[in-house]
Amino acid sequence: MTMSVPERKSGSEGKEEESEDESEILEESPCGRWQKRKEQVSQGNVPGVESASLAMDTEEGVEVVWNEVLFSDKKVFKAQEEKIKEMFENLMQVEHPNIVKFHKYWLDMKESQARVIFITEYMSSGSLKQFLKKTKKNHKTMNVKAWKRWCTQILSALSYLHSCDPPIIHGNLTCDTIFIQHNGLIKIGSVWHRLFVNVFPDASVHGKGRQHRDEQRNLHFFAPEFGAGEDDYAIDIFSFGICALEMAVLEIQANGDSVVSKEAIVNAGHSLEDPLMREFTQSCLRHEAKIRPTAHDLLFHRVLFEVHSLKLLAAHCLINNQYLLPENCVEEKTKSIDPNAVMAEIKHRNRQGVQLKYSHVSPLELDKFLEDVKNGIYPLMNFASSWPHPIPRALSLSQEQVEMVKTPTPEPQETETRKVVQMHCNLESNEEGTKTHVSHKILQLSLFLKMDDKLHRHLSCDIFPTDTSKDLASELVHYAFINEEDSEKVAGFLEDAISRHRVRAFASGSTQ
């Protein structure tokens, strides 16, 4: 789905009007978390999407996109309802740092029509197409390192999608559906485009979405076999090849008004000075789909492949185990280190060695590097991945839950999609407990969680003697306080904290 930056009026007058009119709240989600605003976001290429507006996530305090699909025929909607639910449940499980996030969906049934409303991540920095146009306008050329970094991120996302079970074919990859953030992070949007084509036939949807393929200026992104039969990953590889070529040359010149010819694509490829870049793009653009490489294969192409530095491996190790470390541990550690101390030394027999001191590393640069790694700018791609990535199906509801959701606008149960990156807790014994039976005291738990979006969650509860750490973690998952994937990690953390507290409490009680 294209999520381009909405047009805004210039000048102070425009800003005042925007703040008064466009920020007006038009509608709220059933749970109250998402608030639809008047300001529209230009979409235009997703089948069936009638409107897309900016909205506010009141829990996270960030802007998101509120998308609507309208059904004028409720019978048609009812016939496809289960298929629609299954598709959206699968989309909510797609989790990758280089893919625009699908947050939430719900169904709205009214007398006259039915609606499907879904919330997606808002990319405010604009599309790759916009960035390339600005770069060319300023008479600049593309930095090769940036080109390699962007290709790696896009391929990382495609490799993830294609290795899902069942595979997800993007089917609409263009420079308009790829977004770049201010920190250089690339995200691909419109991941749900191909699924929408299959689920929402034109005849059943009130607002017929104009498909991107019909826009002449983007026809060259689509493989020759597109639409001729059952699509597979090869159509995405062809589209990626055109994107990689445009990123390298900034723009493939069109003939006349808008159509980009095959000749123009060939000429753009020949204009690349690096023979490896030429070989890389040409392999993606092969006419025969069967001989195009996979996204995973392309990540190992000579033009992109490099042995990961020890610095990058260490950064990923630190990020993956950050929850075990105290907050600001990197900053505190660098403060306590003597800047003149030798960090590493390379010795040579016939010449003077090289010493690397801590003063050679800037703490600010290190913090930025760790932040970039955490955001997905430098993925680890030179290792075997677990194939395939299963997309979990929605859990079946109990009969009691089924009765509860039979409302005019039922909304799926909330789940936490963010990951926990740091944990701290404080345990205190309830004063009503007896000193002689320390192990049977009721404990008061205060749990501090730092999520991967830097927001904090502070929880507190009583722990009874019959409670286990696994029970507590399961309860946190049930009430959407933590992601299900973090359950085991949180349970282990709580088990360790509770055991250490009771050992200390017992030792303290025995000395009195």
C-alpha positions as a printed Julia matrix, in Angstrom:
512×3 Matrix{Float64}:
   0.0     0.0     0.0
   1.35    3.43   -0.84
   1.51    5.66    2.2
   2.86    8.88    0.81
   3.18   12.11    2.75
  -0.13   14.0     2.71
  -0.19   17.35    0.98
  -0.09   20.19    3.48
  -0.76   23.88    2.95
   2.28   26.13    3.13
   2.66   29.18    5.31
   1.42   30.06    8.77
  -2.17   30.32    7.56
  -2.04   26.76    6.28
  -0.61   25.52    9.57
  -3.37   27.22   11.55
  -6.07   25.75    9.32
  -4.46   22.32    9.59
  -4.34   22.43   13.37
  -7.99   23.44   13.59
  -9.61   21.44   10.8
  -7.44   18.47    9.86
  -6.73   17.44   13.44
 -10.46   17.19   14.17
 -11.36   13.75   15.51
 -14.0    12.11   13.31
 -14.23    8.64   14.82
 -12.75    6.35   17.46
 -12.01    2.65   17.43
 -14.24    0.49   19.69
 -11.37    0.2    22.19
 -10.75    3.97   22.14
  -7.06    3.63   21.26
  -7.22    4.83   17.63
  -8.68    8.24   16.76
  -9.43    9.01   13.12
  -8.65   12.54   11.97
  -9.91   14.58    9.03
  -6.56   14.76    7.24
  -6.4    12.38    4.27
  -3.38   10.35    3.19
  -2.89    9.77   -0.54
  -3.18    6.03   -1.25
  -4.78    5.08   -4.57
  -3.29    1.69   -5.35
  -4.83   -0.77   -2.92
  -7.85   -2.72   -4.18
 -10.98   -1.78   -2.3
  -9.54    0.84    0.03
 -12.14    3.6    -0.03
 -10.32    6.09    2.18
  -7.17    6.48    4.24
  -6.84    9.1     6.94
  -4.28   10.07    9.5
  -5.13    8.87   12.99
  -3.64    9.08   16.45
  -2.54    6.13   18.52
  -3.46    7.44   21.96
  -1.5     4.71   23.74
   1.81    5.28   21.94
   1.3     8.96   21.09
   2.2     8.51   17.4
   0.43    9.06   14.09
  -0.89    6.04   12.19
  -3.02    5.48    9.07
  -6.72    4.63    9.37
  -7.77    2.62    6.28
 -11.33    1.67    5.32
 -12.76   -0.93    2.93
 -16.5    -0.5     2.28
 -18.97   -3.19    1.23
 -22.3    -1.93   -0.13
 -23.6    -5.5    -0.44
 -23.74   -7.07    3.02
 -24.48  -10.52    1.57
 -21.22  -10.47   -0.34
 -19.42   -9.35    2.82
 -20.96  -12.17    4.87
 -19.91  -14.71    2.24
 -16.29  -13.56    2.49
 -16.17  -12.65    6.19
 -14.16  -15.68    7.35
 -11.69  -15.28    4.48
 -11.27  -11.6     5.34
 -10.67  -12.36    9.02
  -8.1   -15.02    8.21
  -6.22  -12.64    5.9
  -6.1    -9.85    8.48
  -5.11  -12.18   11.29
  -2.17  -13.35    9.17
  -1.17   -9.79    8.34
  -1.01   -8.92   12.03
   1.63  -11.64   12.47
   3.99  -10.13    9.86
   6.83   -8.69   11.92
  10.01   -7.37   10.3
  12.0    -4.14   10.87
  11.97   -3.38    7.12
   8.21   -3.86    6.59
   5.54   -1.25    7.32
   3.72   -2.49   10.41
   0.11   -3.68   10.29
  -1.27   -2.81   13.73
  -4.95   -3.69   14.06
  -8.24   -4.36   12.3
 -11.9    -4.65   13.15
 -15.24   -5.11   11.37
 -18.09   -2.6    11.48
 -21.55   -3.81   10.5
 -24.28   -1.25    9.8
 -27.72   -1.49    8.26
 -26.72    0.03    4.94
 -23.18   -1.3     4.54
 -20.27   -3.15    6.12
 -16.76   -1.81    6.74
 -13.38   -3.31    7.38
 -11.13   -0.84    9.21
  -7.43   -1.48    9.64
  -4.6     0.53   11.18
  -1.13    0.69    9.64
   2.15    2.4    10.46
   2.47    5.95    9.09
   5.66    6.71    7.17
   6.08   10.46    7.5
   9.46   10.8     5.81
   8.19   10.01    2.32
   8.82    7.44   -0.37
  12.03    6.34   -2.03
  10.76    7.87   -5.28
  10.51   11.29   -3.62
  14.01   10.94   -2.18
  15.53    9.99   -5.54
  13.86   12.96   -7.25
  15.25   15.36   -4.64
  18.72   13.84   -4.97
  18.67   14.23   -8.76
  17.3    17.77   -8.52
  20.26   18.73   -6.3
  22.65   17.32   -8.96
  23.95   14.63   -6.62
  24.77   11.0    -7.32
  23.86    7.92   -5.34
  26.38    6.82   -2.73
  27.36    3.2    -3.43
  27.45    2.29    0.28
  23.94    3.66    0.73
  22.78    1.74   -2.36
  24.16   -1.52   -0.95
  22.64   -0.85    2.47
  19.2    -0.14    0.97
  19.32   -3.2    -1.3
  20.2    -5.37    1.69
  17.28   -4.04    3.72
  14.75   -4.5     0.89
  16.01   -8.02    0.18
  15.91   -8.84    3.88
  12.19   -7.97    3.9
  11.47   -9.88    0.67
  13.38  -12.94    1.9
  11.25  -12.89    5.06
   7.98  -12.62    3.12
   8.88  -15.33    0.6
   9.95  -17.74    3.35
   6.67  -17.44    5.26
   4.33  -20.42    5.27
   2.36  -19.85    3.11
   4.68  -17.49    1.16
   3.61  -13.85    0.88
   4.08  -12.37   -2.58
   4.26   -8.59   -2.51
   3.12   -8.02   -6.1
   3.36   -4.23   -5.98
   6.98   -3.35   -5.22
   7.9     0.04   -6.7
   9.88    3.06   -5.55
   6.51    4.51   -4.48
   5.84    1.63   -2.07
   9.3     1.73   -0.49
   9.82    4.3     2.25
  12.96    5.8     3.71
  13.18    7.32    7.17
  15.48   10.13    8.28
  17.93    7.64    9.85
  18.31    5.67    6.62
  15.96    2.85    7.61
  14.13    1.37    4.62
  10.61   -0.06    4.92
   8.46   -1.6     2.24
   4.73   -0.92    2.3
   1.73   -2.31    0.42
   2.66   -5.84    1.58
  -1.05   -6.66    1.69
  -1.73   -5.53   -1.91
  -1.63   -9.0    -3.52
  -3.76  -10.5    -0.73
  -6.32   -7.75   -1.24
  -6.51   -8.51   -4.97
  -7.47  -12.09   -4.15
  -9.86  -11.37   -1.28
 -11.62   -8.24   -2.58
 -12.95   -8.82   -6.12
 -13.84   -5.53   -7.81
 -17.52   -6.38   -8.08
 -18.0    -6.72   -4.34
 -16.3    -3.56   -3.13
 -18.06   -0.21   -3.01
 -15.03    1.91   -3.81
 -13.03    0.31   -6.64
  -9.39    1.02   -5.91
  -7.29    2.03   -8.88
  -4.54   -0.54   -9.06
  -0.97    0.61   -9.38
  -0.45   -1.53  -12.45
  -2.81    0.74  -14.38
  -0.62    3.75  -13.71
   1.52    4.04  -16.81
   4.51    5.49  -15.03
   4.97    2.32  -12.98
   4.31   -0.31  -15.64
   8.03   -1.01  -15.99
   8.17   -2.33  -12.41
   6.02   -5.32  -13.29
   7.43   -8.57  -14.64
   6.45   -9.71  -18.16
   4.46  -12.62  -16.7
   2.57  -10.47  -14.19
  -1.13  -11.36  -14.18
  -0.73  -14.16  -16.73
  -0.99  -16.96  -14.19
  -0.22  -17.8   -10.59
   2.39  -15.38   -9.29
   5.45  -16.46   -7.34
   8.49  -14.78   -5.83
   9.97  -14.09   -9.3
   7.63  -11.14   -9.91
   8.93   -9.47   -6.74
  12.54  -10.09   -7.82
  11.89   -8.39  -11.18
  10.32   -5.39   -9.42
  13.24   -5.24   -6.99
  15.67   -5.24   -9.94
  13.97   -2.13  -11.36
  14.04   -0.49   -7.91
  17.76   -1.29   -7.51
  18.44    0.14  -10.97
  16.5     3.34  -10.25
  18.3     3.73   -6.93
  21.62    3.53   -8.78
  20.81    5.92  -11.66
  18.23    8.01   -9.71
  15.72    7.89  -12.59
  15.07    5.76  -15.65
  14.16    8.16  -18.41
  10.68    7.66  -19.88
   9.7     8.05  -23.5
   7.4    11.02  -23.89
   4.92   11.48  -21.09
   5.18    8.53  -18.76
   5.95    5.1   -20.25
   9.4     3.67  -19.54
  10.5     1.47  -22.45
  12.57   -1.72  -22.38
  15.25    0.16  -24.28
  15.43    2.81  -21.53
  15.85    0.06  -18.9
  18.65   -1.59  -20.9
  20.41    1.77  -21.39
  20.16    2.53  -17.66
  21.74   -0.84  -16.88
  24.6    -0.28  -19.3
  25.26    3.13  -17.73
  26.35    1.48  -14.46
  30.12    1.66  -14.18
  30.46   -1.16  -11.65
  30.28   -4.51  -13.53
  29.05   -6.29  -10.38
  26.14   -3.85  -10.05
  25.29   -4.45  -13.73
  25.37   -8.21  -13.25
  23.3    -7.92  -10.06
  20.47   -5.9   -11.64
  20.48   -7.87  -14.91
  20.06  -11.17  -13.04
  16.86   -9.79  -11.47
  15.48   -8.61  -14.83
  15.8   -11.87  -16.75
  12.8   -12.42  -18.98
  12.35  -16.03  -17.92
  11.01  -16.1   -14.37
  12.47  -19.51  -13.5
  16.08  -18.37  -13.84
  15.77  -15.26  -11.66
  17.55  -15.61   -8.31
  15.73  -15.64   -4.98
  15.94  -12.78   -2.49
  18.03  -15.01   -0.23
  20.44  -15.77   -3.1
  20.82  -12.07   -3.93
  21.91  -11.3    -0.37
  24.96  -13.47   -1.07
  25.76  -11.82   -4.4
  29.33  -10.5    -4.63
  28.17   -6.9    -4.86
  26.39   -7.08   -1.47
  28.04   -9.89    0.45
  30.64   -9.03    3.05
  31.91  -10.75    6.14
  30.18   -9.18    9.12
  32.52   -7.21   11.35
  33.06   -8.26   14.95
  31.59   -4.88   15.89
  28.3    -5.69   14.12
  28.13   -9.22   15.58
  28.76   -7.84   19.07
  26.09   -5.16   18.59
  23.47   -7.75   17.59
  24.45   -9.9    20.57
  24.07   -6.9    22.89
  20.69   -5.9    21.43
  19.33   -9.46   21.6
  20.28   -9.75   25.28
  19.58   -6.19   26.3
  16.86   -7.22   28.73
  19.53   -8.85   30.92
  21.52   -5.61   31.24
  20.8    -2.55   33.36
  19.54    0.55   31.61
  22.22    2.88   30.17
  24.85    0.2    30.81
  26.85    1.18   27.7
  26.99    4.83   28.77
  27.95    3.97   32.34
  30.6     1.48   31.2
  32.26    3.94   28.81
  32.43    6.55   31.6
  34.35    4.23   33.89
  36.93    3.17   31.29
  40.31    4.88   31.04
  40.32    6.45   27.53
  44.07    5.77   27.2
  43.7     2.07   27.98
  44.48   -0.32   25.13
  41.36   -2.08   23.88
  43.06   -4.29   21.28
  46.48   -4.64   19.71
  47.68   -6.02   16.39
  51.3    -7.2    16.49
  53.58   -7.65   13.48
  56.93   -9.41   13.37
  58.73   -7.07   11.01
  57.09   -3.75   11.73
  55.43   -1.78   14.46
  52.08   -3.02   15.67
  48.82   -1.13   15.91
  47.14   -0.28   19.2
  43.45    0.54   19.45
  42.56    2.63   22.48
  39.16    3.31   23.99
  39.62    6.99   23.12
  39.38    6.0    19.44
  35.7     5.11   19.95
  33.16    7.89   20.38
  30.4     6.99   22.88
  27.92    9.03   20.82
  28.85    7.16   17.64
  28.57    3.87   19.5
  25.09    4.77   20.8
  23.97    5.74   17.3
  25.38    2.53   15.83
  23.54    0.41   18.43
  20.33    2.33   17.73
  20.72    1.74   13.98
  21.31   -1.99   14.53
  18.25   -2.16   16.76
  16.11   -0.39   14.14
  17.11   -2.88   11.43
  19.48   -0.78    9.32
  22.27   -3.38    9.58
  20.63   -6.84    9.51
  22.66  -10.02    9.88
  22.08  -11.76    6.57
  25.12  -14.02    6.15
  23.73  -16.8     8.29
  21.34  -19.6     7.45
  17.77  -18.64    8.3
  15.09  -20.96    9.61
  12.84  -21.82    6.67
   9.96  -21.46    6.51
   8.65  -18.8     8.9
   5.19  -20.01    9.92
   2.45  -17.41   10.15
   0.45  -18.28   13.27
  -3.27  -18.66   12.84
  -5.72  -16.95   15.17
  -6.43  -18.92   18.34
  -9.89  -20.48   18.45
 -12.28  -18.77   20.81
 -14.05  -20.52   23.66
 -17.86  -20.54   23.63
 -17.88  -17.86   26.32
 -15.62  -15.62   24.25
 -17.74  -16.21   21.13
 -20.8   -14.93   22.97
 -18.88  -11.87   24.17
 -17.82  -10.76   20.68
 -21.32  -10.87   19.2
 -21.64   -7.08   19.2
 -22.41   -4.63   16.36
 -18.71   -3.81   15.97
 -16.68   -6.7    17.38
 -12.95   -6.08   17.64
 -10.32   -8.82   17.99
  -8.73   -9.2    21.4
  -5.8    -6.85   21.98
  -2.33   -8.32   21.7
   1.02   -6.7    22.44
   3.22   -6.61   19.32
   6.17   -4.75   20.83
   9.1    -6.65   22.31
  10.6    -6.17   25.77
  14.21   -4.95   25.59
  14.88   -4.3    29.3
  13.37   -5.48   32.59
  13.75   -4.36   36.18
  11.7    -5.38   39.17
  11.37   -4.67   42.85
  10.0    -7.19   45.34
   8.82   -6.37   48.84
   7.36   -8.64   51.47
   3.85   -7.89   52.61
   3.9    -6.66   56.19
   1.06   -9.03   57.05
   3.37  -12.02   56.45
   5.01  -13.78   59.37
   8.73  -13.59   59.93
   8.95  -17.26   60.83
   7.38  -18.35   57.55
   9.26  -16.17   55.12
   8.67  -18.44   52.13
   4.89  -18.18   52.58
   4.7   -14.39   52.53
   2.67  -12.53   49.95
   5.11  -10.52   47.84
   4.43   -7.17   46.26
   5.91   -7.02   42.75
   6.73   -3.81   40.94
   7.77   -4.63   37.35
   9.34   -2.09   35.0
   9.42   -2.96   31.28
  11.13   -1.01   28.52
   9.65   -1.8    25.1
  11.43   -1.76   21.75
   9.82    1.59   20.85
  11.51    3.18   23.92
   8.21    3.5    25.8
   8.0     2.17   29.33
   5.42    0.03   31.09
   5.2    -0.02   34.9
   3.13   -2.83   36.45
   2.49   -3.93   40.0
   0.69   -6.85   41.62
   0.67   -9.19   44.62
   2.35  -12.58   44.32
   0.75  -15.33   46.35
   2.57  -18.51   47.47
   0.63  -20.54   44.88
   1.67  -18.27   41.96
   4.44  -19.42   39.66
   6.56  -17.27   37.37
   5.03  -19.01   34.33
   1.53  -18.17   35.59
   2.51  -14.53   36.0
   4.03  -14.36   32.51
   0.96  -16.03   30.98
  -1.26  -13.48   32.7
   0.84  -10.64   31.3
   0.4   -12.1    27.81
  -3.35  -12.61   28.33
  -3.9    -8.97   29.25
  -1.66   -7.79   26.37
   1.04   -6.36   28.64
   3.79   -8.34   26.88
   4.28  -10.12   23.56
   3.7   -13.88   23.64
   7.23  -14.43   22.32
   8.59  -12.71   25.48
   6.64  -14.99   27.84
   9.45  -17.47   28.49
  12.03  -14.7    28.87
   9.88  -12.79   31.4
   9.04  -15.98   33.31
  12.73  -16.82   33.7
  13.5   -13.28   34.84
  10.72  -13.34   37.46
  11.7   -16.82   38.66
  15.27  -15.68   39.24
  14.18  -12.44   40.96
  11.7   -14.2    43.28
  14.23  -16.91   44.23
  16.94  -14.34   45.04
  14.49  -12.26   47.1
  13.38  -15.24   49.17
  16.98  -16.34   49.78
  17.85  -12.84   51.02
  14.67  -12.66   53.1
  15.37  -16.05   54.68
  18.96  -15.06   55.51
  17.76  -11.8    56.98
  15.1   -13.56   59.07
  17.54  -16.16   60.43
  19.93  -13.48   61.72
  17.25  -11.72   63.74
